[in-house]
Amino acid sequence: MYFLLSSTRYDASLLKFGWNNDIDGPSPFFILPYHFDRLQDAAEQHGWQEAKRLLSYAKLKGKCRSKVEEEGTGQAVKVRITLSEAGEIEVTVSAVPPFQANPMSLVHFNPTLDVYPMNDPVVSVYLDSMSTPSTLFTRTKTTHRVPYDEARARSKISSPTSEVVLFNDDTSITEASISNVSFFRAGRWLTPSASTGCLPGVARRWLLSNKLVDEDHEEQLTTNSISEGDWVLLSNGVQGCRLGKITLIR
């Protein structure tokens, strides 16, 4: 048995960013409409018509808000949402450090022009040693995480400051184990196309819709195109954007 999955964040600092507003106005939930759309789309792809029928944005937001208020854990929490085939929503929360700045601001970093602040951590990003075949479980986010767990194990990922980049059977870069990826190419951030079988993550979708990254429709991002020291923009629906660098030699 598995569930559809999406993880967002409750963070009071998000109320000041107009780009995070939803139909109710300023929202403390990180791009929650995109999480709703992800769950709806995944339910469709998995053939879970009852789950799709029962899910509404108001219901999803209400469940998230109730759990945050019930736990009373503080200013910022990770909000983990699961959706069953029968349409049941379960929410759990866990404390995270609050955002100190705009969580999407690092997309504006230009590796050819800008100096990265020394006090901000850079994620060590490794290239997986084996391909990960593209399936329904890479194209949608679920609690079936075996391919990602195996990739993390192969690269011995045990820290929030390390990550592993996956590729498919055609050697096309797809994503990282808990993030989407973009590489800086010809003056812009380029993210793998959905045709690679990658998870079309919520932060990735937000960045694309705001024309802050471009989709790689020309299949430029392959394992052979990745070099030691390449900058990587990592993005997901809990952390926003982080920056990493490729490490091929260990």
Secondary structure by P-SEA (a helix, b strand, c coil): ccccbbbbbbccccccccccccccccccccaaaaaaaaaaaaaaaacaaaaaaaccaaaaaaaaaaaaaaaccccbbbbbbbbcccbbbbbbbbbccccccccccccccccccccccccbbbbbbbbbcbbbbbcccccccccccaaaaaaaaaacccccccbbbbbccccccccccccccccccccbbbbbcccccccccaaaaaaaaaccccccccccccccccccbbbbbbbcccccbbbbbbbccc
